[in-house]
Amino acid sequence: VQLVESGGGLVQPGGSLRLSCAASGFTFNRAYMSWWRQAPEKERELVAGITSTGGNTNYADSVKGRFTISRDNAKNTVYLQIDSLKPEDTAVYYCRANWVGVHWGQGTQVTVSS
């Protein structure tokens, strides 16, 4: 199983980013996928999740209305659209696959600062 995140960077408050997670090595279209984040000196937290078909999604209360998770099963990729970024969104963002256990990507840094 391999998960490779991309799309992070430095952005000003109020800005947007689109994170991508390219998956390989498993049956992507049968896996529950999620995005997590970990800020410095804080525990890793769930940001958003999406079912295998994309029919159901869930979000942390802190990101509802600003973050949108989606997936393209033809491309084996899951996305996280992040809008109206706030400094408290600064963290390393991780992609996770639930497929015969739990698998993590290496993470991508998102920094929100003026």
Phi, psi and omega per residue, in radians:
V1 nan 2.292 3.083
Q2 -2.349 2.318 3.092
L3 -2.233 2.166 -3.095
V4 -2.175 1.960 3.126
E5 -1.534 2.661 3.056
S6 -2.707 2.912 3.051
G7 1.841 -0.093 3.119
G8 -1.268 3.026 3.118
G9 2.881 -2.957 3.107
L10 -1.713 2.234 -3.110
V11 -2.461 2.615 3.124
Q12 -1.361 2.701 3.055
P13 -0.940 2.415 -3.091
G14 1.575 -0.181 -3.120
G15 -1.392 -3.079 -3.096
S16 -2.331 2.706 3.020
L17 -2.517 2.708 3.002
R18 -2.170 1.979 3.106
L19 -1.576 2.540 3.088
S20 -2.194 2.620 3.065
C21 -2.360 1.907 3.119
A22 -1.571 2.200 -3.043
A23 -1.954 2.577 3.073
S24 -2.713 2.808 3.055
G25 1.587 0.077 3.102
F26 -2.704 3.037 -3.120
T27 -1.440 1.554 -3.003
F28 -1.002 -0.723 -3.030
N29 -1.283 0.078 3.048
R30 -2.045 0.077 -3.043
A31 -1.815 2.421 2.954
Y32 -1.326 2.306 -3.112
M33 -2.088 2.623 3.140
S34 -2.634 2.795 3.022
W35 -1.992 2.395 3.094
W36 -2.218 2.903 3.045
R37 -2.530 2.702 3.109
Q38 -2.424 2.033 3.072
A39 -1.553 2.791 3.140
P40 -0.942 2.283 3.075
E41 1.119 0.362 3.079
K42 -2.182 2.794 3.099
E43 -1.315 2.693 3.070
R44 -1.176 2.381 -3.104
E45 -2.254 2.605 3.092
L46 -1.276 2.307 3.113
V47 -1.787 -0.854 -3.091
A48 -2.803 2.637 3.091
G49 -2.385 2.761 -3.116
I50 -2.545 2.378 3.139
T51 -1.259 2.979 -2.997
S52 -1.036 -0.624 -3.131
T53 -1.576 -0.153 -3.072
G54 1.462 0.105 -3.064
G55 -1.320 -0.373 3.138
N56 -2.343 2.432 3.102
T57 -2.308 2.770 3.040
N58 -2.519 2.663 -3.048
Y59 -2.399 2.621 2.948
A60 -1.164 2.557 -3.116
D61 -0.998 -0.584 -3.056
S62 -1.214 -0.259 -3.079
V63 -2.086 -0.071 -3.116
K64 -1.005 2.343 -3.134
G65 1.523 -0.214 -3.140
R66 -2.027 -0.542 -3.099
F67 -1.904 2.522 3.088
T68 -2.373 2.125 3.088
I69 -1.693 2.475 3.098
S70 -2.637 2.956 3.126
R71 -2.562 2.681 3.043
D72 -2.178 1.758 -3.069
N73 -1.205 -0.386 3.083
A74 -1.250 -0.437 -3.127
K75 -1.872 0.038 -3.115
N76 0.914 0.789 -3.057
T77 -2.365 2.434 3.017
V78 -2.039 2.522 -3.050
Y79 -2.130 2.730 2.965
L80 -2.352 1.905 3.043
Q81 -1.521 2.157 -3.079
I82 -2.061 2.055 3.128
D83 -2.062 2.881 3.106
S84 0.853 0.871 -3.069
L85 -1.090 2.515 3.129
K86 -2.111 2.722 3.101
P87 -0.965 -0.572 -3.128
E88 -1.273 -0.095 3.023
D89 -1.437 -0.113 3.114
T90 -1.054 2.175 -3.076
A91 -3.110 2.979 2.899
V92 -1.572 2.235 -3.109
Y93 -1.792 2.264 -3.074
Y94 -2.057 2.495 3.003
C95 -1.671 2.474 3.127
R96 -2.346 2.438 3.074
A97 -2.032 2.306 2.995
N98 -1.734 1.735 -3.111
W99 -2.661 1.834 -3.077
V100 0.855 0.994 -3.051
G101 1.879 -2.938 -3.082
V102 -2.051 2.373 -3.109
H103 -2.302 2.433 -3.076
W104 -2.062 2.589 2.936
G105 -1.455 -3.086 -3.085
Q106 -1.528 -0.239 3.090
G107 1.672 2.727 3.050
T108 -2.384 2.350 -3.047
Q109 -1.419 2.302 2.984
V110 -2.070 2.150 3.126
T111 -2.159 2.168 -3.133
V112 -1.954 1.952 -3.060
S113 -2.777 2.572 3.068
S114 -1.636 nan nan
